[in-house]
């Protein structure tokens, strides 16, 4: 299979070439030339998760150097649970499931059981294993055309950087530079971003996530710098991050259909739009997804665009769902390429903005009524479903463990959130980082 740029001015690339490059030469994002149909194993509810992911991903890697290694990559990358949890007990009027379970079934896709307790573990671990495989011998290094370690440059508004650092830590032939807004992440997120050594360096940027993202893009545009450090990306702009995200959406809806007999609404917390792009691809491949709805925080660039048809990037607004504080989502370019006709985009894409107060209310309510803990990002999906689609069978995508946001969640529920053991290990580790201005010369002194 070949991959093309959203901007249409770059040569076709193999999947290995696209993974290593991150961005296409014309500055666009790589997308599949066409989307395959899901294999029977991907639609079988009895298929284990890693095998389902393999069945979905195999067509994208057919004929590529990574094809033979793909089964081992999937088994290693997806070695943690991916449960679809029931959610009952919510009072009437909030989209609660009836006591007989026959109407409006509601489930939560828990994507926070990986090493860093966030959905980013799926894409980061898969991409790290792919890149390690490609860098493991001469033929792999020849794809990127240079010597020295491949430098992974990643901007994060919270969870991406921690997941990438954990996935790439001490992998041979790979170096990582993580950029995050100095005052834009939670204390526990900061610990996860700064507890690394060896081949991982962390930078607290004096500015917003958008400043971090601009700095990364500027580095890629500098051809001399890009060649010198062999730059690649591990943000959701990288195809290797996005493809495995289609797998867990397919997994969730297959299990939902087997259990309830109904095609679900999928409500996805959305910031940079990589996660929800995976859902659109999964549906186009044949996953039984009904409508796809994006839940965003107070950063309204996406819903305003969908309502008006006119897109205006804007500075990000700080919220308690900080990993979604994105004023100019990169993967909107992929979404617009997927639906180039604005009228079709308006029919297929829906986004709702959720305020901090609505997030707080939802966290407290779900705990009080259903005994279920939500992180602030997952709460945007829960609020959106209850407010706009209370009678529809639905899956809420839960993107992070609430223990990562203790300062927000614990005052709302009046108790301590248990910390998963994998997360506790990272929080207890020593931490350090460099503080820089959003200037390329400070990230890469010459």
KEDRENDREN-208744 format. One line per 4 residues: number of its first residue (from 1); for each residue x negated, z, y negated of C-alpha. Coordinates in Angstrom, 1 decimal. Each point is the difference from the previous one (the first is absolute). Layout:
% KEDRENDREN-208744
NUM	X/Z/Y | ...
***
This chain:
% KEDRENDREN-208744
1	0.0/0.0/0.0 | -1.1/-0.7/-3.5 | 0.6/1.9/-3.3 | 0.4/-1.3/-3.5
5	-0.2/1.4/-3.5 | 3.2/0.8/-1.9 | -1.5/-2.0/-2.8 | -0.6/-3.1/2.1
9	-3.5/-0.8/-1.3 | -2.2/1.3/2.8 | -0.8/-1.5/3.4 | 1.8/1.2/3.1
13	-1.7/3.0/1.6 | 0.0/1.5/3.5 | 1.2/3.5/0.4 | -3.6/1.3/0.2
17	-1.0/-1.8/-3.2 | 3.1/1.3/-1.8 | -0.7/3.6/1.1 | -3.6/0.0/-1.1
21	0.7/-1.7/-3.3 | 2.9/2.2/-1.1 | 1.0/-2.3/-2.9 | 0.1/-3.8/0.3
25	-2.6/-1.9/-2.1 | 2.7/-1.0/-2.5 | 1.0/3.6/-0.6 | 3.1/-0.2/2.1
29	1.1/2.0/3.1 | -0.2/-1.4/3.5 | 3.3/-0.6/1.8 | 0.7/-1.6/3.4
33	0.5/-3.8/-0.1 | 3.1/0.7/2.1 | 1.5/3.0/1.7 | 0.3/0.1/3.8
37	3.0/1.3/1.9 | -0.3/3.4/1.7 | -0.8/0.0/3.7 | 2.3/1.7/2.5
41	-2.4/3.0/0.3 | 0.3/0.7/-3.7 | 3.8/0.2/0.3 | 0.1/2.1/3.2
45	0.9/3.6/-0.9 | -2.1/1.3/3.0 | -3.2/-1.6/-1.3 | -2.5/2.7/-1.2
49	-1.0/-0.2/-3.6 | -3.5/-1.4/0.3 | 1.2/-2.7/2.4 | 2.8/-0.9/-2.3
53	-2.4/-0.3/-2.9 | -2.3/-2.2/2.2 | 3.0/-2.3/0.9 | 0.9/-0.4/-3.7
57	-3.6/-0.6/-1.1 | -1.3/-2.3/2.7 | 1.3/-3.3/-1.5 | -1.8/0.7/-3.3
61	-3.3/0.4/1.9 | 0.4/-2.9/2.5 | -3.2/-2.0/0.1 | -1.9/2.4/-2.3
65	-3.2/1.9/0.8 | 2.0/3.2/0.0 | 2.5/-1.2/2.6 | -1.8/1.4/3.1
69	-0.6/3.4/-1.7 | 3.6/0.4/-1.3 | 1.3/2.1/3.0 | -2.8/2.5/-0.4
73	0.4/0.0/-3.8 | 3.7/0.8/0.2 | -0.5/2.7/2.7 | -2.6/1.7/-2.2
77	1.7/-0.4/-3.4 | 3.5/1.0/1.1 | -0.7/3.1/2.1 | 2.4/2.4/-1.6
81	3.8/0.5/0.2 | 2.5/-2.2/-1.9 | 3.3/1.9/0.4 | 3.4/-1.1/-1.2
85	1.5/3.4/-0.8 | 3.8/0.8/-0.1 | 1.4/1.4/-3.2 | 3.3/1.9/0.1
89	1.7/2.8/-1.8 | 0.2/-1.5/-3.5 | 3.3/0.8/-1.7 | 2.7/-2.7/-0.5
93	-0.6/-2.3/-2.8 | -3.8/-0.2/0.4 | -0.1/-2.7/2.7 | 0.2/2.5/2.8
97	0.5/-1.0/3.6 | 3.4/1.0/1.4 | 0.0/2.7/2.6 | 0.9/-2.4/2.7
101	-3.0/-2.2/-1.0 | 2.1/-3.2/-0.1 | -0.1/-0.7/-3.8 | -2.9/-0.4/-2.4
105	-2.8/1.0/2.4 | -3.1/1.1/-2.0 | -3.5/0.2/1.3 | -3.5/0.7/-1.5
109	-3.0/-2.1/0.9 | -2.8/2.6/-0.1 | -3.2/-1.8/-0.9 | -2.0/3.1/-0.8
113	-1.4/1.1/3.4 | -3.4/-1.8/-0.4 | -3.3/1.6/-1.0 | 0.7/0.2/-3.7
117	3.8/0.7/0.3 | 1.1/-3.2/-1.8 | 1.3/-3.5/1.0 | -3.3/-1.5/-1.4
121	-1.7/1.1/3.3 | 1.6/-2.9/1.8 | -1.5/-2.8/-2.1 | -3.2/1.8/-0.9
125	-0.9/0.8/3.7 | 0.9/-3.5/1.1 | -2.0/-1.7/-2.8 | -3.0/2.3/0.6
129	-0.2/-0.9/3.7 | 0.4/-3.7/-0.8 | -2.8/0.1/-2.6 | -2.3/2.0/2.3
133	0.6/-2.6/2.7 | -0.8/-2.8/-2.3 | -3.2/1.7/-1.3 | -1.2/0.9/3.4
137	-2.1/-3.2/0.7 | -1.5/-3.0/-1.6 | 3.0/-2.2/0.4 | 2.2/2.5/-1.8
141	-2.4/0.4/-2.9 | -0.3/-3.8/-0.2 | 3.7/-0.1/-1.0 | -0.7/1.9/-3.2
145	-3.3/-1.9/-0.6 | -2.2/2.8/-1.1 | -2.1/2.9/1.2 | 0.3/3.7/-0.8
149	3.0/2.3/0.5 | 3.4/-1.3/-0.9 | 1.3/2.1/-2.9 | 3.6/0.9/0.1
153	1.4/0.6/-3.5 | 3.3/1.8/-0.2 | 2.2/1.3/-2.9 | 2.4/2.7/0.9
157	2.9/1.9/-1.6 | -0.2/2.6/2.8 | 0.3/-0.7/3.7 | -1.8/-3.3/0.4
161	-3.5/1.2/-0.9 | 0.2/3.0/2.4 | 1.1/-2.2/2.8 | -2.6/-2.7/-0.7
165	-2.8/2.6/-0.3 | 1.0/1.6/3.3 | 0.4/-3.3/1.8 | -3.4/-1.5/-1.2
169	-2.1/3.2/0.0 | -3.3/-0.5/1.9 | 1.0/-3.5/1.3 | -3.1/-2.1/0.4
173	-0.6/-2.8/-2.5 | 2.7/1.2/-2.4 | -0.2/1.9/-3.3 | 3.0/1.3/-2.0
177	0.6/0.7/-3.7 | 3.3/1.8/-0.8 | 1.4/0.1/-3.5 | 2.8/2.3/-1.0
181	1.5/1.2/-3.4 | -1.7/3.2/-0.9 | 3.2/1.8/-0.9 | 2.5/-2.2/2.0
185	-0.2/1.5/3.5 | 1.1/3.3/1.5 | -2.6/2.7/0.7 | 0.3/-0.6/3.8
189	-0.2/-3.8/-0.5 | -3.2/0.5/-2.0 | -1.5/2.1/2.8 | 0.7/-2.8/2.4
193	-1.7/-2.5/-2.3 | -3.1/2.0/-0.6 | -0.9/1.6/3.3 | -2.2/-2.8/1.3
197	-3.7/-0.8/0.2 | -2.3/-2.6/1.5 | 1.5/-3.4/-0.6 | 3.0/1.1/-2.2
201	-0.3/0.6/-3.8 | 2.9/1.3/-2.1 | 0.6/-0.6/-3.7 | 2.4/1.9/-2.3
205	0.9/-2.5/-2.7 | 0.9/1.2/-3.5 | 3.3/-1.9/-0.1 | 3.0/-1.1/2.0
209	0.4/-1.7/3.4 | 0.4/-3.3/-1.9 | -3.4/0.6/-1.6 | -1.5/0.5/3.5
213	1.7/-3.2/1.2 | -1.2/-2.0/-2.9 | -3.5/1.2/0.6 | 0.1/-1.1/3.6
217	1.4/-3.4/-1.0 | -2.8/-0.4/-2.6 | -2.6/0.7/2.6 | 1.4/-2.7/2.2
221	0.1/-2.5/-2.9 | -3.7/0.6/-0.6 | -1.5/-2.5/2.4 | -3.6/1.4/-0.3
225	1.2/3.5/0.7 | 2.3/-1.0/2.8 | -2.8/-1.8/1.8 | -2.6/2.7/-0.6
229	2.2/2.7/1.5 | 2.0/-2.2/2.4 | 3.2/1.4/-1.4 | 3.2/0.1/1.9
233	3.3/1.9/-0.5 | 1.9/2.6/2.0 | 3.0/0.2/-2.3 | 3.3/-1.5/1.1
237	-1.2/-3.2/-1.6 | -2.0/-0.4/3.2 | 1.8/-1.9/2.8 | -1.4/2.5/2.5
241	1.8/2.9/-1.6 | 3.3/-1.8/-0.2 | 0.4/-1.7/3.4 | 0.1/3.3/2.0
245	2.6/1.3/-2.4 | 2.4/-2.6/1.3 | -0.4/1.5/3.5 | 1.4/3.5/-0.8
249	3.0/-1.4/-1.8 | 0.8/-2.2/3.1 | -0.6/3.1/2.2 | 2.5/2.1/-1.9
253	2.8/-2.5/-0.1 | -0.3/-0.8/3.7 | 0.3/3.7/0.9 | 2.9/0.4/-2.5
257	1.9/-3.0/1.5 | -0.6/1.3/3.6 | 1.3/3.5/-1.0 | 2.9/-0.9/-2.3
261	0.9/-3.6/0.7 | -0.1/-0.7/-3.8 | -2.3/-2.0/-2.2 | -1.4/2.4/-2.6
265	-0.6/-0.1/-3.7 | -3.7/0.7/-0.6 | -0.8/2.1/-3.1 | -3.7/-0.1/-0.9
269	-1.8/2.1/-2.6 | -1.9/-2.6/-2.0 | -2.9/0.0/-2.4 | -2.5/-2.9/0.5
273	2.6/-1.7/2.3 | -2.3/-0.5/3.0 | 2.1/2.2/2.3 | 3.3/-1.8/-0.8
277	-1.7/-3.4/0.2 | -0.7/0.8/3.6 | 3.8/0.7/0.5 | 0.9/-3.4/-1.5
281	-2.5/-1.7/2.4 | 1.3/2.0/3.0 | 3.6/-1.0/-0.8 | -1.0/-3.7/-0.4
285	-1.7/0.2/3.4 | 3.2/1.2/1.7 | 0.1/3.8/-0.3 | 3.6/1.1/-0.2
289	-0.2/1.3/-3.5 | 3.1/-0.1/-2.2 | -0.5/0.3/-3.7 | -3.4/1.2/-1.4
293	0.2/2.3/-3.1 | -3.0/1.1/-2.0 | 0.1/3.5/-1.5 | -2.4/0.5/-3.0
297	-0.6/2.9/-2.3 | 0.2/-0.1/-3.8 | -2.3/-3.0/0.0 | 2.7/-2.6/-0.6
301	-2.0/-3.3/-0.1 | 1.5/-1.3/3.3 | 3.7/0.9/-0.5 | -0.1/-1.2/-3.6
305	-1.4/-3.3/1.2 | 2.6/-0.4/2.7 | 2.8/0.7/-2.4 | -1.3/-2.2/-2.9
309	-2.1/-2.7/1.8 | -2.8/0.6/-2.5 | -3.1/1.9/1.1 | -1.9/2.1/-2.4
313	-2.9/2.1/1.3 | -0.2/3.4/-1.7 | -2.1/3.1/0.0 | 0.7/2.3/2.9
317	2.1/3.2/-0.6 | -1.2/3.2/1.6 | 2.6/1.5/2.5 | 0.1/2.6/2.8
321	0.0/-2.9/2.5 | -3.4/-0.9/-1.3 | -1.1/-2.5/2.7 | 2.7/-2.3/-1.3
325	-1.1/0.2/-3.6 | -0.6/-3.7/-0.4 | 0.9/-2.0/-3.1 | -1.2/-3.4/1.3
329	0.5/-0.2/3.8 | -2.5/-2.4/1.6 | 2.2/-1.1/2.9 | 2.7/-1.2/-2.2
333	-2.0/-3.2/0.1 | 0.6/-0.2/3.7 | 3.6/0.8/-0.3 | 0.5/-2.7/-2.6
337	-1.9/-2.5/2.2 | 2.3/1.0/2.9 | 3.1/-0.6/-2.2 | -1.1/-2.6/-2.5
341	3.5/-0.7/-1.2 | 1.1/2.8/-2.4 | 3.6/-0.2/1.1 | -1.0/0.6/3.6
345	-2.3/2.8/-1.0 | 2.8/1.6/-1.9 | 2.2/-0.1/3.2 | -2.6/1.2/2.4
349	-1.9/2.6/-2.0 | 1.6/3.2/-1.3 | -1.7/3.0/-1.7 | 1.2/3.2/-1.4
353	-1.8/2.4/-2.3 | 0.0/3.7/0.8 | -0.8/2.7/-2.6 | -2.1/3.1/0.6
357	3.1/2.2/-0.3 | 1.7/-2.1/2.6 | -3.0/0.3/2.3 | -0.1/3.8/-0.4
361	3.8/0.3/0.6 | -0.3/-2.2/3.2 | -2.9/2.1/1.4 | 1.8/3.2/-0.5
365	3.3/-1.4/1.3 | -1.4/-1.5/3.2 | -1.7/3.3/0.8 | 3.0/2.1/-0.7
369	2.6/-2.1/1.8 | -2.0/-1.8/2.8 | -3.1/2.2/0.4 | -2.1/-3.1/-0.6
373	-3.1/-0.1/-2.3 | -0.7/-3.1/-2.1 | -3.0/-0.8/-2.1 | 0.8/-1.2/-3.6
377	-0.5/-3.7/1.0 | 2.2/0.2/3.1 | 2.6/1.8/-2.2 | 0.4/-3.1/-2.1
381	1.2/-1.9/3.1 | 2.3/2.9/1.0 | 1.6/0.1/-3.5 | 0.4/-3.7/-0.1
385	1.8/-0.2/3.3 | 2.3/2.9/-0.9 | 0.8/-1.2/-3.5 | 0.5/-3.7/0.6
389	0.5/-0.6/3.8 | 1.6/3.2/1.4 | 2.1/-1.8/2.6 | -2.6/-2.3/1.4
393	-2.1/0.6/3.2 | -3.4/0.5/-1.4 | -3.7/0.8/0.6 | -1.9/2.0/-2.6
397	-3.7/-0.8/0.0 | -1.9/3.3/-0.4 | -3.4/-0.9/-1.3 | -1.9/3.3/-0.2
401	0.0/3.6/1.3 | 1.6/2.5/-2.5 | -3.0/2.3/0.5 | -2.0/-2.4/-2.2
405	2.2/0.8/-2.9 | 0.3/3.8/0.4 | 0.1/0.7/-3.8 | 3.1/-2.2/-0.3
409	1.8/0.8/3.3 | -0.6/3.7/0.6 | 1.7/1.3/-3.2 | 3.0/-2.2/0.8
413	0.5/1.4/3.5 | -1.2/3.5/-0.6 | -2.4/0.1/2.8 | -3.4/-1.3/1.2
417	-0.4/-3.4/1.5 | -2.0/0.1/3.3 | -3.2/-2.1/-0.3 | -0.8/-2.4/3.0
421	-3.3/0.8/1.7 | -1.5/-3.4/-0.9 | 0.8/0.5/-3.7 | -1.3/3.6/0.1
425	-3.4/-1.2/1.2 | -0.3/-2.3/-3.0 | 1.2/2.6/-2.5 | -2.6/2.5/1.3
429	-2.9/-2.4/-0.3 | -2.4/0.1/-3.0 | 0.8/-2.6/-2.7 | -1.8/-1.9/-2.7
433	0.6/-3.1/-2.2 | -1.4/-1.8/-3.0 | 2.1/-0.1/-3.3 | -0.2/-3.3/-1.8
437	1.7/-2.0/-2.8 | 2.0/-3.1/1.1 | -3.1/-2.1/-0.6 | -1.7/-2.3/2.5
441	-3.4/1.0/-1.2 | 0.7/3.6/1.1 | 1.3/-1.0/3.4 | -2.9/-2.4/0.7
445	-3.0/0.9/-2.3 | -2.4/-2.9/-0.3
***
